[in-house]
Amino acid sequence: FLLGTMAGGAADCSFWERNLGMQCRLYELRNKKRISVAAASKLLANTMNSYRGYGLSMGTMVTGWDETGPQLYYVDNDGTRLHGNLFSVGSGSTYAYGILDTHYRNDLTVEEAIDLGKRAIYHATHRDAASGGINNLYHVTKDGWKKIHAIDVNDMHYEFAEEKKTSMSS
């Protein structure tokens, strides 16, 4: 199972992620099995490398669960491909990293991880005018991915402001 994020030019991201989806489907039809997350991210990185210098604007995280377990890769328009367990991509990523670097632990429960992701995306989108206004959050497991929510960041702002006010008064 694969899932990707988009950061950069909307047209570039949309086109190249759809193109990757097509390449992954062709792989599945030819080989009678799903492509690994590593191979899918490598296909995208190779494609981006072949268009290096063409002015594309794209940064993405490719994630999923394959026969080796959960995987996460960062791929950008220069063909850079990194494997890791924590990334933030896009113009608001420095705000998200501030939250992630402060609160991430290897032993987070699913609920804690969802809350951390929600807060990191909120800070990235609220503080950065170029980031989208909707917080889309997914949970990836060995059985596939599940959409947790799609929340307007403005609504989250008031939720967190109230939470902050309550914690400061106690």
Buried (B, 14 or more C-beta within 10 A) or exposed (E): BBBBBBBBBEEBBEEBBEEBEEBBEEBEEEEEEBBBBBBBBBBBBEBBBEBEEEEBEBBBBBBBBBEEEEBBBBBBBBBEBEEEEEBBBBBBBEBBBBBBEEEBEEEBEEEEBBBBBBBBBBBBBBBBEEBBEBBEBBBBEEEEBEEBEEBEBEEBEEEBEEEEEEEEEE
